[in-house]
């Protein structure tokens, strides 16, 4: 499992494909080996046993033909027919010799060689003591001795030679049966091994496939849960994926991004707090400015009231100034009159001027234009006096 966690997804899939291919190759190899072994076993049965059995049956058949041909020639009275029959017997003997030579090339075991030697000895005995003397007697037309030889020597030698061939055929049949049993056992073993290889390969492929799917799905699930938590506002969400494949790289990048995002949100929150503090301070400053503005408005209202009072005072002063101007005009008229009477009554005039001056000084102190003119007129009158 650690190997899968530390491998890339491509490596995992490659491993799965390679293992599946190895399983298929192994299963196919076992099947091919089984087929090859079975084929070789069948070839061995055919070459070493079936062909040998066919050759032995051919020997027995020809040996039987020799016996039959001798009996047939015994029934002939024509010397030419007897000679023709003997030629056929010699042909069969020649063919049997060739078959024995070919059969010797297939002998592999000591028991088989021993049986072959016994057959060859019995055949030689059959030929030397039965066939060849019988040929000579038939060619001499000595049928009585031929009958005695057939009964006493030929038939027993033939039976013994036939028993030798039967022993070889039985040996070949037993060997073929043993080879068949061996091939059957091998075939069953290969069959069981093939099934086991298929099952093992299937189980191994399923297990590896499940492990790969689990590692991939676990990483995807961790990423999905982390992204869902982050989307819901959980800035502490992290992908718990510790594999070293592509999903692990994506999870690492996601965790790094989530950390940066959380830091950015923290900075934004800090900036928002600072802005909120500045806004509170600005609000307090605005309140103070509002209070100052209100005070200024109140001051402006007081100033306006003061200006109105001042205008009223000015109007009053203007009215009084008009009266003062009138008084000044009267004073001028009186001064002219005084000039006329000054010569006669200087003391009286001086007394009246003192009174006028005393009246003009308060007017001059009030700062009115008319009062100033009155005061000037009085002072001028005084100077004149």
C-alpha positions in Angstrom: 0.0 0.0 0.0 2.9 2.3 0.7 4.2 1.8 -2.8 0.8 2.8 -4.2 0.7 5.9 -2.0 4.2 7.0 -3.2 3.5 6.3 -6.9 2.0 8.5 -9.5 -1.4 7.6 -11.0 0.3 6.9 -14.3 2.7 4.6 -12.5 -0.2 2.9 -10.7 -2.0 2.3 -14.0 1.2 1.1 -15.7 1.7 -1.4 -12.8 -1.9 -2.6 -13.2 -1.5 -3.0 -16.9 1.9 -4.8 -16.5 0.6 -7.1 -13.8 -2.5 -7.9 -15.9 -0.3 -8.6 -18.9 2.0 -10.8 -16.8 -1.0 -12.7 -15.6 -2.3 -13.2 -19.1 1.2 -14.1 -20.3 1.6 -16.6 -17.5 -1.8 -18.1 -18.1 -1.1 -18.3 -21.8 2.3 -19.7 -21.2 1.0 -22.4 -18.9 -1.6 -23.2 -21.6 1.0 -23.3 -24.3 3.3 -25.4 -22.2 0.4 -27.8 -21.5 -0.4 -28.0 -25.2 3.2 -28.5 -26.1 3.7 -31.3 -23.5 0.4 -32.9 -24.6 1.5 -32.7 -28.2 4.9 -34.2 -27.4 3.2 -36.9 -25.4 0.9 -37.7 -28.2 3.8 -37.8 -30.6 5.6 -40.1 -28.3 2.6 -42.4 -28.0 2.3 -42.4 -31.8 6.0 -42.7 -32.7 7.2 -44.9 -29.9 4.1 -47.1 -29.3 1.5 -46.9 -32.0 4.0 -47.2 -34.9 5.8 -50.0 -32.9 2.5 -51.8 -32.4 1.8 -51.5 -36.1 5.2 -52.8 -37.0 4.7 -55.7 -34.5 1.3 -56.5 -36.0 2.9 -56.4 -39.5 5.5 -58.9 -38.3 2.9 -61.1 -36.9 0.8 -60.9 -40.0 3.7 -61.7 -42.3 4.7 -64.5 -40.0 1.2 -65.9 -40.2 1.4 -65.5 -44.0 4.5 -67.6 -43.9 2.7 -70.3 -42.0 -0.3 -70.1 -44.3 1.8 -70.1 -47.4 3.7 -73.2 -46.3 0.4 -75.0 -45.6 -1.0 -73.9 -48.9 2.1 -75.1 -50.7 1.8 -78.4 -48.9 -1.5 -78.9 -50.7 -0.1 -78.1 -54.1 1.3 -80.9 -56.3 2.7 -78.7 -59.1 6.3 -78.0 -58.5 6.0 -74.5 -60.1 3.2 -73.6 -57.6 5.3 -74.8 -54.8 8.3 -72.8 -55.9 6.1 -69.7 -56.3 4.8 -70.2 -52.8 8.3 -70.6 -51.4 9.3 -67.3 -53.1 6.5 -65.6 -51.3 7.7 -67.1 -48.0 11.2 -65.7 -48.6 9.7 -62.3 -49.4 7.8 -62.3 -46.1 11.0 -63.3 -44.3 12.8 -60.4 -45.9 10.1 -57.9 -45.0 10.1 -59.2 -41.4 13.9 -58.7 -41.2 13.4 -55.0 -42.4 10.6 -54.4 -39.9 12.8 -55.8 -37.1 15.6 -53.5 -38.1 13.3 -50.5 -38.0 11.8 -51.6 -34.7 15.2 -51.8 -33.1 15.7 -48.1 -33.7 12.7 -47.4 -31.5 13.8 -49.5 -28.6 14.4 -47.2 -25.5 14.1 -49.4 -22.5 16.0 -52.5 -21.3 12.8 -54.5 -20.8 11.7 -53.8 -24.3 15.1 -54.8 -25.7 14.9 -58.0 -23.7 11.5 -58.9 -25.1 12.8 -58.1 -28.6 15.8 -60.3 -28.2 13.5 -63.2 -27.0 11.3 -62.6 -30.1 14.2 -62.6 -32.5 15.6 -65.8 -30.9 12.2 -67.5 -31.3 11.8 -66.2 -34.8 15.3 -67.5 -35.7 14.3 -70.8 -34.2 11.1 -70.8 -36.1 12.9 -70.1 -39.4 15.9 -72.4 -38.9 14.1 -75.4 -37.5 10.7 -75.0 -39.1 10.5 -72.8 -42.2 13.7 -73.6 -44.0 13.5 -77.4 -43.5 9.8 -77.2 -44.6 10.8 -75.4 -47.8 13.4 -78.0 -48.6 10.9 -80.9 -48.0 8.2 -79.3 -50.1 10.6 -78.6 -53.0 11.6 -82.3 -52.8 7.9 -83.2 -52.7 8.5 -85.1 -49.5 5.1 -84.4 -48.1 5.1 -87.0 -45.4 8.2 -85.6 -43.7 6.9 -82.2 -44.3 3.7 -83.1 -42.3 5.8 -84.6 -39.5 8.0 -81.5 -39.4 5.0 -79.2 -39.4 3.4 -81.0 -36.4 6.6 -81.6 -34.4 8.7 -78.5 -35.1 7.0 -75.8 -37.2 3.8 -75.3 -35.2 5.6 -75.1 -31.8 8.2 -72.7 -33.1 5.5 -70.6 -34.7 3.6 -70.5 -31.4 6.7 -69.4 -29.5 7.5 -66.7 -32.1 3.9 -65.5 -31.9 4.1 -65.3 -28.1 7.2 -63.2 -28.5 5.4 -60.8 -30.8 2.4 -60.7 -28.4 4.7 -59.9 -25.5 6.2 -57.0 -27.4 2.7 -55.7 -28.4 1.5 -56.1 -24.8 4.5 -54.1 -23.7 3.8 -51.4 -26.2 0.2 -51.2 -25.1 1.2 -51.0 -21.5 3.7 -48.2 -22.3 1.1 -46.4 -24.3 -1.3 -46.7 -21.4 1.3 -45.4 -19.0 2.1 -42.5 -21.3 -1.6 -41.8 -21.6 -1.9 -41.8 -17.9 1.1 -39.5 -17.6 -0.3 -37.1 -20.2 -3.7 -37.2 -18.5 -2.1 -36.4 -15.1 0.0 -33.7 -16.7 -3.0 -32.3 -18.5 -5.0 -32.3 -15.3 -2.2 -30.6 -13.5 -1.9 -28.0 -16.3 -5.6 -27.6 -16.3 -5.6 -27.0 -12.5 -2.6 -24.7 -12.8 -4.2 -22.7 -15.6 -7.4 -22.3 -13.5 -5.3 -21.3 -10.5 -3.3 -18.8 -12.6 -6.5 -17.4 -14.0 -8.1 -17.1 -10.5 -4.9 -15.7 -9.0 -4.5 -13.2 -11.8 -8.1 -12.2 -11.5 -7.9 -11.8 -7.8 -4.6 -9.9 -8.1 -6.0 -7.7 -10.8 -9.1 -7.0 -8.8 -7.1 -6.3 -5.6 -4.7 -4.0 -7.3 -7.5 -2.3 -9.2 -9.4 -1.8 -5.9 -6.3 -0.4 -4.2 -5.7 2.0 -7.0 -9.3 3.0 -7.1 -9.3 3.5 -3.3 -6.1 5.6 -3.4 -7.5 7.8 -6.2 -11.0 8.0 -4.7 -9.7 8.8 -1.2 -7.6 11.7 -2.6 -10.6 13.0 -4.7 -12.9 12.7 -1.6 -10.4 14.6 0.6 -10.2 17.4 -2.0 -14.0 17.5 -2.5 -14.6 17.8 1.3 -11.9 20.4 1.7 -13.3 22.5 -1.3 -16.8 22.2 0.1 -15.7 23.4 3.6 -13.8 26.3 2.0 -16.8 27.2 -0.1 -18.9 27.4 3.0 -16.5 29.8 4.6 -14.3 27.5 6.7 -10.9 29.0 6.1 -9.2 26.3 8.2 -10.2 23.6 5.6 -7.3 21.6 4.4 -7.1 18.5 2.1 -5.9 15.5 4.1 -4.2 13.7 1.2 -0.7 12.4 2.0 -0.1 10.4 -1.2 2.7 11.5 -3.5 0.8 11.1 -6.7 -0.8 13.8 -8.8 -3.7 14.1 -6.3 -1.2 14.7 -3.5 0.4 17.5 -5.6 -3.1 19.0 -6.2 -3.9 18.7 -2.5 -0.7 20.4 -1.6 -1.4 23.2 -4.0 -4.9 23.5 -2.7 -3.7 23.7 0.9 -1.1 26.3 -0.1 -3.9 28.3 -1.9 -6.2 27.9 1.1 -3.5 29.2 3.4 -2.8 32.2 1.2 -6.6 32.8 0.9 -7.0 32.7 4.7 -4.1 35.1 5.1 -5.6 37.4 2.5 -9.0 37.3 4.2 -7.3 38.0 7.6 -5.6 41.0 6.1 -8.9 42.2 4.6 -10.5 41.8 8.0 -7.7 43.7 9.6 -8.1 46.4 7.0 -11.8 46.4 7.5 -11.3 46.8 11.2 -9.0 49.7 10.6 -11.5 51.3 8.2 -14.2 50.8 10.8 -12.0 52.5 13.5 -11.2 55.3 11.1 -14.9 55.6 10.3 -15.8 55.8 14.0 -13.1 58.5 14.5 -14.4 60.4 11.5 -17.9 60.0 13.0 -16.8 61.5 16.2 -14.9 64.3 14.4 -18.1 64.9 12.3 -20.1 65.2 15.5 -17.6 67.7 16.9 -17.7 69.6 13.6 -21.5 69.5 13.7 -21.4 70.9 17.3 -18.9 73.6 16.2 -21.0 74.4 13.2 -24.0 74.6 15.4 -22.2 76.9 17.8 -21.1 78.9 14.8 -24.7 79.1 13.6 -25.7 80.2 17.0 -22.9 82.7 17.0 -24.0 83.9 13.6 -27.5 84.3 15.0 -26.2 86.3 17.9 -24.1 88.4 15.5 -27.2 89.0 13.4 -29.1 90.0 16.5 -26.2 92.2 17.5 -26.2 93.8 14.0 -29.9 94.4 14.2 -29.4 96.1 17.6 -26.6 98.0 16.1 -28.7 99.1 13.1 -31.4 100.2 15.5 -28.8 102.2 17.5 -27.5 103.7 14.3 -31.0 104.7 13.3 -31.5 106.3 16.7 -28.2 108.1 16.4 -29.1 109.2 12.9 -32.4 110.6 14.2 -30.5 112.4 17.0 -28.0 113.6 14.5 -30.8 115.2 12.5 -31.8 116.9 15.7 -28.3 118.0 16.3 -28.0 119.4 12.8 -31.1 121.4 13.4 -29.6 122.5 16.7 -26.4 123.4 14.9 -28.3 125.5 12.4 -30.0 127.2 15.2 -26.7 127.7 16.9 -25.3 129.3 13.8 -28.2 131.6 13.6 -27.8 132.5 17.2 -24.1 133.0 16.7 -24.8 135.4 13.9 -27.2 137.2 16.2 -24.7 137.1 18.9 -22.1 138.8 16.8 -24.4 141.6 16.5 -25.1 141.9 20.1 -21.6 140.9 21.3 -20.4 144.3 21.5 -23.0 145.3 24.0 -23.2 142.3 26.2 -19.9 140.4 26.2 -20.3 138.9 29.6 -23.8 137.7 28.7 -22.5 136.1 25.5 -19.6 134.5 27.2 -22.0 133.0 29.7 -24.2 131.6 26.9 -21.2 130.3 25.1 -20.0 128.4 28.1 -23.4 126.9 28.3 -23.3 125.9 24.6 -19.9 124.5 24.9 -21.0 122.4 27.8 -23.9 121.2 25.6 -21.7 120.5 22.6 -19.0 118.4 24.4 -21.3 115.6 25.2 -22.5 115.5 21.6 -18.9 115.4 20.3 -18.2 112.4 22.6 -21.1 110.4 21.2 -19.3 110.4 17.8 -22.3 111.5 15.7 -21.7 113.4 12.5 -24.3 116.0 13.4 -23.0 116.3 16.9 -19.5 116.9 15.5 -20.8 119.6 13.3 -22.6 121.2 16.3 -19.5 121.0 18.4 -17.5 122.5 15.6 -20.0 125.3 15.2 -19.9 126.0 19.0 -16.2 126.0 19.1 -16.1 128.3 16.1 -18.5 130.5 17.9 -16.4 130.5 20.9 -13.3 131.4 19.0 -15.1 134.2 17.4 -16.1 135.5 20.7 
